[in-house]
Amino acid sequence: MRISIDPQLCIGAGQCALAAPRVFTQDDDGYGTLLPGHDPDDPMAREGARSCPVHAITVTDS
């Protein structure tokens, strides 16, 4: 899978990090970001994307 976060859309709600803490985290400013070394095939990545209230996360199959 390929995971991307649109920084222009992210509002820092943190729902992605709550739903998929092995994939997402928040940066120093509170915005969503991918954890270094995350498993791009973690099944919770899609749940993290679905939980984003502004749909800033895209998960696509490779």
N, C-alpha and C positions, 0 to 999 in steps of 0.2 A: 504494500500500500504506500501511497504517497500522501503525506499530511502537510497542509500549509495553513498558516494563519495570516489573514489580511490585517496588517497593523493599522490601516486606515479605518477599519470597521470595529476593531476590538475596543470595548469600553471598560475592560478590566473587571467584569463581573465575577470571574474566578470559578464559574461553574465547570469549565473544562478540567481544571485542576482537581476539583472535588470529585468529578465523575471518573477521571482517569489519571490518578496521581503518579502512575509509572510512565506516563507519556507527556503530560502537560504540567507546567508550573507557572508562576507569575514572576515577571522581572522586577527590578527594584522600583519601578514606577507603578507596579500592580497590573501590568498588561500580560495577557497570555503569551506563553512561549513554549517551545518544545524543550523537554529535558535533554541535555547532552547525553548521547548514548542510548536514547529511547529505542524501544523495539517498534519499528514502523508497522509490524504486523500484529501488534497487541490488539485483541478484539475490543478492548475498552476504548480505543481511539475513536471509533464511530460513535460510541455513547458520549464521549467528550464533545465531539462535534455537534451531536444532536442537542446537547444541553446548552449550547451557546445561544443566548437570547437574541443576538444580532446576526447570527449565521456567518461569523467571521472565519470559521474553520471549514476547510474542505478536505475530505478524505476520498481519494480515488484509488482504484485498483491499479497495480503496476502492470 
